[in-house]
Amino acid sequence: MRKSILLAAGLLFSISAQAQLLDIIKSTVKDKTGVDLNTPIKTKGSTAANPTTPAATISTHSTANLGNLTSTQISSGLKEALNIGVTDGVKKLALTDGFFKNEAVKILMPEKLRKIDTTLRSIGMGSLADEGVKLLNRAAEDAVTEAAPIFTNAITTMTITDAKNILLGSDNAATSYLQGKTQSQLFTAFQPKVKASLGKVGADTVWKNLISKYNTFTGQSVTTDLNEYVTTETINGVFKMVAQKESGIRNTPAMRTTNILQKVFGAQDNK
C-alpha cells in the first residue's frame, strides 16, 4: 500500500515537473522571439492570424482548401484564367478607343511634354494637342495585338509549382507572374510595331508639327522618344487589364465561366 502511494506521488510530481518545464520553455520562446506558444494557430473560419506569420505576408488565399484539387486541375485553372484575362484584355484594348476612352489605361501626354500642352492651349492650339494625345492611343490600339503570342508562350510553360503559388497568392499574383516572364520580350516585340503604328495613324507627323510649333513659339528645343514612351504605356495598359480580370475571377463567382475555374477558384471561397 505504501509503495503504491509513493508511486502515485512520484507520478504526480513528474507530471507537475513536466508542466513547469513546459511553462518555462513557452516563456523563454516568447521572451526571445515574441511568439506566444499558447496562442492558437489560425484555422479555417478563425479571425486570428497565425502569430508566426508577419501580417504583411499573409495571403488572402493562403488558407484555401486545396485538398480536393489535383495539381493538374490547379495548373489548368490558372492557365485558363490567364488565357481569359489576356484574350479579353487584348481584345478590348485593340478596339477603336480601347485605350483612348478607357481612363484606366489611356495614354496621356508624356510628362516632359506637358508644358507643351499648356502652352499650345494658351495660344489657341488646344485641338492640335488633343489630336496628338488621341493618336498616341491609336498607335497603342494598333500595336497591342502583338502581345497575344508572347503571353501564350509564357502561360503554356507555367509549372505546377508556379500554379500552386499563384493560386494561393495575392489578387494579382498571376498577372505579376506573367509580367515577370514577358516584360522584356513584350518591349522588344512592341517597339517596332509601335513605331510602325505611330506612322500608320499619322502620330509621328502630328507630333513633329506639335513640337516644332512649341519650339518656335518658346525658342526651346524639346525632343522626346515617343516610340519608347508609347511602347511602355501600351505594355502597362495590357497588364492593368489582365489584373482586373484576374481579380474578378478570384473574387466574383459569376466571372468563373467554366467548370475548371469554378472548381479551382471556388476553393478560395472556403477559407
CYANA upper distance limits for C-alpha pairs under 8 A (distance plus 0.5 A):
  1 MET  CA      5 ILE  CA      6.92
  2 ARG  CA      6 LEU  CA      6.71
  3 LYS  CA      7 LEU  CA      6.66
  4 SER  CA      8 ALA  CA      6.64
  5 ILE  CA      9 ALA  CA      6.61
  6 LEU  CA     10 GLY  CA      6.59
  7 LEU  CA     11 LEU  CA      6.70
  8 ALA  CA     12 LEU  CA      6.76
  9 ALA  CA     13 PHE  CA      6.62
 10 GLY  CA     14 SER  CA      6.63
 11 LEU  CA     15 ILE  CA      6.77
 12 LEU  CA     16 SER  CA      6.55
 13 PHE  CA     17 ALA  CA      6.47
 14 SER  CA     18 GLN  CA      6.63
 15 ILE  CA     19 ALA  CA      6.68
 16 SER  CA     20 GLN  CA      6.69
 17 ALA  CA     21 LEU  CA      6.58
 18 GLN  CA     22 LEU  CA      6.60
 19 ALA  CA     23 ASP  CA      6.71
 20 GLN  CA     24 ILE  CA      6.75
 21 LEU  CA     25 ILE  CA      6.77
 22 LEU  CA     26 LYS  CA      6.68
 23 ASP  CA     27 SER  CA      6.57
 24 ILE  CA     28 THR  CA      6.57
 25 ILE  CA     29 VAL  CA      6.65
 26 LYS  CA     30 LYS  CA      6.68
 26 LYS  CA     36 ASP  CA      7.50
 26 LYS  CA     37 LEU  CA      6.40
 26 LYS  CA     38 ASN  CA      8.21
 27 SER  CA     31 ASP  CA      6.63
 27 SER  CA     36 ASP  CA      8.36
 28 THR  CA     32 LYS  CA      6.67
 29 VAL  CA     33 THR  CA      6.26
 29 VAL  CA     34 GLY  CA      7.63
 29 VAL  CA     35 VAL  CA      7.07
 29 VAL  CA     36 ASP  CA      7.83
 29 VAL  CA     37 LEU  CA      8.25
 30 LYS  CA     34 GLY  CA      5.02
 30 LYS  CA     35 VAL  CA      5.26
 30 LYS  CA     36 ASP  CA      5.61
 30 LYS  CA     37 LEU  CA      7.83
 31 ASP  CA     35 VAL  CA      8.43
 35 VAL  CA     51 PRO  CA      6.91
 35 VAL  CA     52 THR  CA      6.97
 36 ASP  CA     51 PRO  CA      8.07
 39 THR  CA     51 PRO  CA      8.00
 40 PRO  CA     50 ASN  CA      8.14
 41 ILE  CA     48 ALA  CA      8.46
 41 ILE  CA     49 ALA  CA      7.92
 41 ILE  CA     50 ASN  CA      5.59
 41 ILE  CA     51 PRO  CA      7.78
 42 LYS  CA     46 SER  CA      6.27
 42 LYS  CA     47 THR  CA      7.84
 42 LYS  CA     48 ALA  CA      6.35
 42 LYS  CA     49 ALA  CA      6.03
 42 LYS  CA     50 ASN  CA      5.50
 43 THR  CA     63 THR  CA      8.33
 44 LYS  CA     63 THR  CA      7.32
 44 LYS  CA    270 ASN  CA      8.38
 44 LYS  CA    271 LYS  CA      6.11
 45 GLY  CA    271 LYS  CA      7.21
 49 ALA  CA     53 THR  CA      8.06
 49 ALA  CA     55 ALA  CA      7.89
 53 THR  CA     57 THR  CA      7.44
 53 THR  CA     58 ILE  CA      7.20
 54 PRO  CA     58 ILE  CA      7.25
 58 ILE  CA     62 SER  CA      7.38
 59 SER  CA    168 LEU  CA      7.31
 59 SER  CA    169 GLY  CA      6.22
 59 SER  CA    170 SER  CA      6.41
 60 THR  CA    168 LEU  CA      8.17
 60 THR  CA    169 GLY  CA      7.68
 60 THR  CA    170 SER  CA      6.77
 60 THR  CA    171 ASP  CA      8.42
 61 HIS  CA    167 LEU  CA      7.98
 61 HIS  CA    168 LEU  CA      5.42
 61 HIS  CA    169 GLY  CA      6.78
 61 HIS  CA    170 SER  CA      7.62
 61 HIS  CA    268 GLN  CA      6.34
 61 HIS  CA    271 LYS  CA      7.56
 62 SER  CA    168 LEU  CA      5.58
 62 SER  CA    169 GLY  CA      7.49
 63 THR  CA    168 LEU  CA      8.38
 63 THR  CA    268 GLN  CA      8.15
 63 THR  CA    271 LYS  CA      5.71
 64 ALA  CA    168 LEU  CA      7.62
 64 ALA  CA    267 ALA  CA      6.13
 64 ALA  CA    268 GLN  CA      5.03
 64 ALA  CA    269 ASP  CA      7.63
 64 ALA  CA    270 ASN  CA      6.55
 64 ALA  CA    271 LYS  CA      5.29
 65 ASN  CA    267 ALA  CA      5.86
 65 ASN  CA    268 GLN  CA      7.21
 65 ASN  CA    270 ASN  CA      6.74
 65 ASN  CA    271 LYS  CA      7.10
 66 LEU  CA    267 ALA  CA      6.71
 69 LEU  CA     73 GLN  CA      6.64
 69 LEU  CA     74 ILE  CA      7.11
 69 LEU  CA    264 VAL  CA      7.64
 70 THR  CA     74 ILE  CA      6.89
 71 SER  CA     75 SER  CA      6.66
 71 SER  CA    160 ILE  CA      6.76
 71 SER  CA    164 LYS  CA      8.20
 72 THR  CA     76 SER  CA      6.50
 72 THR  CA    160 ILE  CA      7.82
 73 GLN  CA     77 GLY  CA      6.47
 73 GLN  CA    260 ILE  CA      7.59
 73 GLN  CA    264 VAL  CA      7.46
 74 ILE  CA     78 LEU  CA      6.74
 74 ILE  CA    160 ILE  CA      8.14
 74 ILE  CA    163 ALA  CA      6.85
 74 ILE  CA    164 LYS  CA      7.07
 74 ILE  CA    167 LEU  CA      8.10
 74 ILE  CA    264 VAL  CA      6.51
 75 SER  CA     79 LYS  CA      6.64
 75 SER  CA    158 MET  CA      8.30
 75 SER  CA    159 THR  CA      7.92
 75 SER  CA    160 ILE  CA      6.19
 75 SER  CA    163 ALA  CA      5.64
 75 SER  CA    164 LYS  CA      7.82
 76 SER  CA     80 GLU  CA      6.52
 76 SER  CA    260 ILE  CA      7.82
 77 GLY  CA     81 ALA  CA      6.64
 77 GLY  CA    260 ILE  CA      5.99
 77 GLY  CA    261 LEU  CA      5.83
 77 GLY  CA    264 VAL  CA      6.35
 77 GLY  CA    265 PHE  CA      8.21
 78 LEU  CA     82 LEU  CA      6.72
 78 LEU  CA    163 ALA  CA      6.66
 78 LEU  CA    166 ILE  CA      8.27
 78 LEU  CA    167 LEU  CA      7.60
 78 LEU  CA    174 ALA  CA      8.09
 78 LEU  CA    261 LEU  CA      8.45
 79 LYS  CA     83 ASN  CA      6.54
 79 LYS  CA    155 ILE  CA      6.46
 79 LYS  CA    156 THR  CA      7.89
 79 LYS  CA    158 MET  CA      8.24
 80 GLU  CA     84 ILE  CA      6.61
 80 GLU  CA    261 LEU  CA      7.92
 81 ALA  CA     85 GLY  CA      6.62
 81 ALA  CA    246 GLU  CA      7.28
 81 ALA  CA    249 ILE  CA      7.83
 81 ALA  CA    261 LEU  CA      7.55
 82 LEU  CA     86 VAL  CA      6.50
 82 LEU  CA    155 ILE  CA      7.64
 82 LEU  CA    174 ALA  CA      7.50
 82 LEU  CA    175 THR  CA      8.16
 82 LEU  CA    242 VAL  CA      8.03
 82 LEU  CA    246 GLU  CA      7.72
 83 ASN  CA     87 THR  CA      6.40
 83 ASN  CA    152 THR  CA      7.84
 83 ASN  CA    155 ILE  CA      7.94
 84 ILE  CA     88 ASP  CA      6.36
 84 ILE  CA    245 LYS  CA      8.40
 85 GLY  CA     89 GLY  CA      6.27
 85 GLY  CA    241 MET  CA      7.87
 85 GLY  CA    242 VAL  CA      5.24
 85 GLY  CA    243 ALA  CA      8.10
 85 GLY  CA    245 LYS  CA      5.71
 85 GLY  CA    246 GLU  CA      6.87
 86 VAL  CA     90 VAL  CA      6.39
 86 VAL  CA    148 ALA  CA      7.64
 86 VAL  CA    151 PHE  CA      7.82
 86 VAL  CA    238 VAL  CA      8.32
 86 VAL  CA    241 MET  CA      8.41
 86 VAL  CA    242 VAL  CA      6.18
 87 THR  CA     91 LYS  CA      6.48
 87 THR  CA    148 ALA  CA      7.79
 88 ASP  CA     92 LYS  CA      6.65
 89 GLY  CA     93 LEU  CA      6.73
 89 GLY  CA    238 VAL  CA      6.93
 89 GLY  CA    241 MET  CA      5.62
 89 GLY  CA    242 VAL  CA      6.28
 89 GLY  CA    245 LYS  CA      8.29
 90 VAL  CA     94 ALA  CA      6.46
 90 VAL  CA    144 VAL  CA      7.04
 90 VAL  CA    145 THR  CA      6.86
 90 VAL  CA    147 ALA  CA      8.07
 90 VAL  CA    148 ALA  CA      7.80
 90 VAL  CA    238 VAL  CA      7.09
 91 LYS  CA     95 LEU  CA      7.24
 91 LYS  CA    145 THR  CA      8.31
 92 LYS  CA     98 GLY  CA      6.13
 93 LEU  CA     97 ASP  CA      8.17
 93 LEU  CA     98 GLY  CA      4.54
 93 LEU  CA     99 PHE  CA      6.20
 93 LEU  CA    141 GLU  CA      6.35
 93 LEU  CA    144 VAL  CA      7.55
 93 LEU  CA    238 VAL  CA      8.09
 94 ALA  CA     98 GLY  CA      6.30
 94 ALA  CA     99 PHE  CA      8.41
 94 ALA  CA    140 ALA  CA      8.40
 94 ALA  CA    141 GLU  CA      5.01
 94 ALA  CA    142 ASP  CA      6.73
 94 ALA  CA    143 ALA  CA      8.29
 94 ALA  CA    144 VAL  CA      6.59
 94 ALA  CA    145 THR  CA      7.08
 95 LEU  CA    141 GLU  CA      6.96
 96 THR  CA    100 PHE  CA      8.45
 96 THR  CA    138 ARG  CA      7.75
 96 THR  CA    141 GLU  CA      7.29
 97 ASP  CA    101 LYS  CA      5.57
 97 ASP  CA    102 ASN  CA      7.79
 97 ASP  CA    137 ASN  CA      8.13
 97 ASP  CA    138 ARG  CA      7.85
 97 ASP  CA    141 GLU  CA      8.03
 98 GLY  CA    102 ASN  CA      6.73
 98 GLY  CA    141 GLU  CA      6.86
 99 PHE  CA    103 GLU  CA      8.26
 99 PHE  CA    105 VAL  CA      6.30
 99 PHE  CA    106 LYS  CA      5.34
 99 PHE  CA    107 ILE  CA      7.49
 99 PHE  CA    137 ASN  CA      6.12
 99 PHE  CA    138 ARG  CA      8.03
 99 PHE  CA    140 ALA  CA      7.66
 99 PHE  CA    141 GLU  CA      6.84
 99 PHE  CA    237 GLY  CA      8.35
100 PHE  CA    105 VAL  CA      8.37
100 PHE  CA    106 LYS  CA      5.56
100 PHE  CA    107 ILE  CA      7.51
100 PHE  CA    134 LYS  CA      6.87
100 PHE  CA    137 ASN  CA      5.82
100 PHE  CA    138 ARG  CA      7.77
101 LYS  CA    106 LYS  CA      7.15
102 ASN  CA    106 LYS  CA      6.08
104 ALA  CA    237 GLY  CA      8.25
104 ALA  CA    240 LYS  CA      8.19
105 VAL  CA    233 GLU  CA      8.45
105 VAL  CA    236 ASN  CA      8.17
105 VAL  CA    237 GLY  CA      5.37
105 VAL  CA    240 LYS  CA      7.79
106 LYS  CA    137 ASN  CA      7.34
106 LYS  CA    237 GLY  CA      8.33
107 ILE  CA    133 VAL  CA      7.71
107 ILE  CA    136 LEU  CA      7.32
107 ILE  CA    137 ASN  CA      6.32
107 ILE  CA    230 VAL  CA      8.04
107 ILE  CA    233 GLU  CA      6.99
107 ILE  CA    234 THR  CA      8.42
108 LEU  CA    133 VAL  CA      6.68
109 MET  CA    113 LEU  CA      6.95
109 MET  CA    114 ARG  CA      6.40
109 MET  CA    117 ASP  CA      8.22
109 MET  CA    133 VAL  CA      6.45
110 PRO  CA    114 ARG  CA      6.83
110 PRO  CA    229 TYR  CA      7.85
113 LEU  CA    117 ASP  CA      7.50
113 LEU  CA    222 VAL  CA      8.47
113 LEU  CA    224 THR  CA      8.45
114 ARG  CA    118 THR  CA      7.07
115 LYS  CA    119 THR  CA      6.64
116 ILE  CA    120 LEU  CA      6.51
116 ILE  CA    211 ILE  CA      7.97
116 ILE  CA    214 TYR  CA      6.72
117 ASP  CA    121 ARG  CA      6.72
117 ASP  CA    126 GLY  CA      7.75
117 ASP  CA    129 ALA  CA      6.32
118 THR  CA    122 SER  CA      6.74
119 THR  CA    123 ILE  CA      7.09
119 THR  CA    214 TYR  CA      7.88
120 LEU  CA    124 GLY  CA      6.87
120 LEU  CA    125 MET  CA      5.34
120 LEU  CA    126 GLY  CA      6.21
120 LEU  CA    128 LEU  CA      8.35
120 LEU  CA    129 ALA  CA      7.44
120 LEU  CA    214 TYR  CA      7.54
121 ARG  CA    125 MET  CA      5.60
121 ARG  CA    126 GLY  CA      4.72
121 ARG  CA    129 ALA  CA      8.18
122 SER  CA    126 GLY  CA      8.29
125 MET  CA    129 ALA  CA      7.42
126 GLY  CA    130 ASP  CA      6.72
127 SER  CA    131 GLU  CA      6.60
128 LEU  CA    132 GLY  CA      6.70
128 LEU  CA    206 VAL  CA      8.33
128 LEU  CA    210 LEU  CA      7.37
129 ALA  CA    133 VAL  CA      6.94
129 ALA  CA    210 LEU  CA      7.66
130 ASP  CA    134 LYS  CA      6.73
131 GLU  CA    135 LEU  CA      6.66
131 GLU  CA    206 VAL  CA      8.23
132 GLY  CA    136 LEU  CA      6.98
132 GLY  CA    203 ALA  CA      6.96
132 GLY  CA    206 VAL  CA      6.62
132 GLY  CA    207 TRP  CA      6.54
132 GLY  CA    210 LEU  CA      8.14
133 VAL  CA    137 ASN  CA      7.14
134 LYS  CA    138 ARG  CA      6.77
135 LEU  CA    139 ALA  CA      6.65
135 LEU  CA    198 LEU  CA      8.00
135 LEU  CA    201 VAL  CA      7.04
135 LEU  CA    202 GLY  CA      7.69
135 LEU  CA    203 ALA  CA      5.60
136 LEU  CA    140 ALA  CA      7.02
136 LEU  CA    198 LEU  CA      7.58
136 LEU  CA    203 ALA  CA      6.84
136 LEU  CA    230 VAL  CA      7.22
137 ASN  CA    141 GLU  CA      6.69
138 ARG  CA    142 ASP  CA      6.71
138 ARG  CA    197 SER  CA      8.46
138 ARG  CA    201 VAL  CA      7.29
139 ALA  CA    143 ALA  CA      6.65
139 ALA  CA    194 VAL  CA      6.69
139 ALA  CA    197 SER  CA      5.29
139 ALA  CA    198 LEU  CA      5.67
139 ALA  CA    200 LYS  CA      8.30
139 ALA  CA    201 VAL  CA      6.97
139 ALA  CA    203 ALA  CA      8.04
139 ALA  CA    230 VAL  CA      8.32
140 ALA  CA    144 VAL  CA      6.36
140 ALA  CA    194 VAL  CA      7.22
140 ALA  CA    197 SER  CA      8.04
140 ALA  CA    230 VAL  CA      7.18
140 ALA  CA    231 THR  CA      7.99
140 ALA  CA    234 THR  CA      6.07
141 GLU  CA    145 THR  CA      8.49
142 ASP  CA    194 VAL  CA      8.33
142 ASP  CA    197 SER  CA      6.64
143 ALA  CA    190 PHE  CA      7.32
143 ALA  CA    193 LYS  CA      6.12
143 ALA  CA    194 VAL  CA      6.02
143 ALA  CA    197 SER  CA      6.83
144 VAL  CA    190 PHE  CA      8.20
144 VAL  CA    234 THR  CA      7.29
144 VAL  CA    235 ILE  CA      8.43
144 VAL  CA    238 VAL  CA      8.30
146 GLU  CA    150 ILE  CA      8.18
146 GLU  CA    189 ALA  CA      7.50
146 GLU  CA    190 PHE  CA      7.16
146 GLU  CA    193 LYS  CA      8.20
147 ALA  CA    151 PHE  CA      6.72
147 ALA  CA    186 LEU  CA      6.96
147 ALA  CA    189 ALA  CA      8.48
147 ALA  CA    190 PHE  CA      8.27
148 ALA  CA    152 THR  CA      6.66
149 PRO  CA    153 ASN  CA      6.83
150 ILE  CA    154 ALA  CA      7.04
150 ILE  CA    182 THR  CA      7.35
150 ILE  CA    185 GLN  CA      7.79
150 ILE  CA    186 LEU  CA      7.52
151 PHE  CA    155 ILE  CA      6.68
151 PHE  CA    178 LEU  CA      7.79
151 PHE  CA    182 THR  CA      7.34
152 THR  CA    156 THR  CA      6.60
153 ASN  CA    157 THR  CA      6.88
154 ALA  CA    158 MET  CA      7.08
154 ALA  CA    178 LEU  CA      7.24
154 ALA  CA    181 LYS  CA      6.81
154 ALA  CA    182 THR  CA      7.37
155 ILE  CA    178 LEU  CA      7.94
158 MET  CA    162 ASP  CA      6.68
158 MET  CA    163 ALA  CA      7.38
159 THR  CA    163 ALA  CA      6.78
160 ILE  CA    164 LYS  CA      6.83
161 THR  CA    165 ASN  CA      6.74
162 ASP  CA    166 ILE  CA      6.57
163 ALA  CA    167 LEU  CA      6.59
164 LYS  CA    168 LEU  CA      6.89
165 ASN  CA    169 GLY  CA      6.49
166 ILE  CA    170 SER  CA      8.12
166 ILE  CA    173 ALA  CA      5.80
166 ILE  CA    174 ALA  CA      6.08
166 ILE  CA    177 TYR  CA      8.24
167 LEU  CA    173 ALA  CA      8.14
167 LEU  CA    174 ALA  CA      8.28
167 LEU  CA    265 PHE  CA      8.31
169 GLY  CA    173 ALA  CA      5.90
171 ASP  CA    243 ALA  CA      8.40
171 ASP  CA    246 GLU  CA      7.37
171 ASP  CA    247 SER  CA      5.64
171 ASP  CA    250 ARG  CA      7.31
172 ASN  CA    176 SER  CA      6.63
172 ASN  CA    243 ALA  CA      6.02
172 ASN  CA    246 GLU  CA      6.91
172 ASN  CA    247 SER  CA      6.88
173 ALA  CA    177 TYR  CA      6.68
174 ALA  CA    178 LEU  CA      6.72
174 ALA  CA    243 ALA  CA      8.49
174 ALA  CA    246 GLU  CA      7.80
175 THR  CA    179 GLN  CA      6.56
175 THR  CA    239 PHE  CA      7.22
175 THR  CA    242 VAL  CA      6.88
175 THR  CA    243 ALA  CA      6.06
175 THR  CA    246 GLU  CA      7.82
176 SER  CA    180 GLY  CA      6.67
177 TYR  CA    181 LYS  CA      6.84
178 LEU  CA    182 THR  CA      6.55
179 GLN  CA    183 GLN  CA      5.81
179 GLN  CA    239 PHE  CA      7.75
182 THR  CA    186 LEU  CA      6.36
183 GLN  CA    187 PHE  CA      6.86
183 GLN  CA    235 ILE  CA      8.34
184 SER  CA    188 THR  CA      6.82
185 GLN  CA    189 ALA  CA      6.63
186 LEU  CA    190 PHE  CA      6.25
186 LEU  CA    235 ILE  CA      7.67
187 PHE  CA    191 GLN  CA      6.52
187 PHE  CA    231 THR  CA      7.10
187 PHE  CA    232 THR  CA      7.61
187 PHE  CA    235 ILE  CA      7.98
188 THR  CA    192 PRO  CA      8.27
189 ALA  CA    193 LYS  CA      7.51
190 PHE  CA    194 VAL  CA      6.27
190 PHE  CA    231 THR  CA      6.50
191 GLN  CA    195 LYS  CA      6.60
191 GLN  CA    227 ASN  CA      7.03
191 GLN  CA    228 GLU  CA      7.29
191 GLN  CA    231 THR  CA      6.31
192 PRO  CA    196 ALA  CA      6.69
193 LYS  CA    197 SER  CA      6.54
194 VAL  CA    198 LEU  CA      6.49
194 VAL  CA    227 ASN  CA      6.77
194 VAL  CA    230 VAL  CA      7.57
194 VAL  CA    231 THR  CA      6.71
195 LYS  CA    199 GLY  CA      7.06
195 LYS  CA    227 ASN  CA      6.12
196 ALA  CA    200 LYS  CA      6.52
197 SER  CA    201 VAL  CA      6.60
198 LEU  CA    202 GLY  CA      6.55
198 LEU  CA    203 ALA  CA      5.41
198 LEU  CA    204 ASP  CA      6.03
198 LEU  CA    227 ASN  CA      8.23
199 GLY  CA    203 ALA  CA      6.58
199 GLY  CA    204 ASP  CA      6.09
199 GLY  CA    205 THR  CA      7.98
202 GLY  CA    206 VAL  CA      6.88
203 ALA  CA    207 TRP  CA      6.48
204 ASP  CA    208 LYS  CA      6.63
205 THR  CA    209 ASN  CA      6.78
206 VAL  CA    210 LEU  CA      6.53
207 TRP  CA    211 ILE  CA      6.44
208 LYS  CA    212 SER  CA      6.40
209 ASN  CA    213 LYS  CA      6.63
210 LEU  CA    214 TYR  CA      6.85
211 ILE  CA    215 ASN  CA      6.57
211 ILE  CA    222 VAL  CA      7.39
211 ILE  CA    223 THR  CA      7.96
212 SER  CA    216 THR  CA      6.59
213 LYS  CA    217 PHE  CA      6.59
214 TYR  CA    218 THR  CA      6.55
214 TYR  CA    219 GLY  CA      8.49
214 TYR  CA    220 GLN  CA      8.23
215 ASN  CA    219 GLY  CA      5.74
215 ASN  CA    220 GLN  CA      5.25
215 ASN  CA    221 SER  CA      5.98
215 ASN  CA    222 VAL  CA      7.06
216 THR  CA    220 GLN  CA      7.69
225 ASP  CA    229 TYR  CA      6.91
226 LEU  CA    230 VAL  CA      6.44
227 ASN  CA    231 THR  CA      6.52
228 GLU  CA    232 THR  CA      6.68
229 TYR  CA    233 GLU  CA      6.73
230 VAL  CA    234 THR  CA      6.40
231 THR  CA    235 ILE  CA      6.86
232 THR  CA    236 ASN  CA      6.76
233 GLU  CA    237 GLY  CA      6.60
234 THR  CA    238 VAL  CA      6.91
235 ILE  CA    239 PHE  CA      7.00
236 ASN  CA    240 LYS  CA      6.77
237 GLY  CA    241 MET  CA      6.89
238 VAL  CA    242 VAL  CA      6.81
239 PHE  CA    243 ALA  CA      6.49
240 LYS  CA    244 GLN  CA      6.76
241 MET  CA    245 LYS  CA      6.91
242 VAL  CA    246 GLU  CA      6.66
243 ALA  CA    247 SER  CA      6.62
244 GLN  CA    248 GLY  CA      6.72
245 LYS  CA    249 ILE  CA      6.77
246 GLU  CA    250 ARG  CA      6.73
247 SER  CA    251 ASN  CA      6.57
248 GLY  CA    252 THR  CA      5.80
248 GLY  CA    255 MET  CA      6.92
249 ILE  CA    253 PRO  CA      7.20
249 ILE  CA    254 ALA  CA      8.47
249 ILE  CA    255 MET  CA      5.73
249 ILE  CA    256 ARG  CA      6.11
249 ILE  CA    261 LEU  CA      8.43
249 ILE  CA    265 PHE  CA      8.00
250 ARG  CA    265 PHE  CA      6.53
250 ARG  CA    268 GLN  CA      8.27
252 THR  CA    256 ARG  CA      7.86
253 PRO  CA    262 GLN  CA      7.69
253 PRO  CA    266 GLY  CA      7.97
256 ARG  CA    261 LEU  CA      5.72
256 ARG  CA    262 GLN  CA      5.88
256 ARG  CA    265 PHE  CA      8.37
257 THR  CA    261 LEU  CA      7.32
257 THR  CA    262 GLN  CA      7.78
258 THR  CA    262 GLN  CA      6.81
259 ASN  CA    263 LYS  CA      6.64
260 ILE  CA    264 VAL  CA      6.50
261 LEU  CA    265 PHE  CA      6.21
261 LEU  CA    266 GLY  CA      8.03
262 GLN  CA    266 GLY  CA      5.73
263 LYS  CA    267 ALA  CA      7.11
264 VAL  CA    268 GLN  CA      8.26
265 PHE  CA    269 ASP  CA      7.86
266 GLY  CA    270 ASN  CA      7.76
267 ALA  CA    271 LYS  CA      8.12
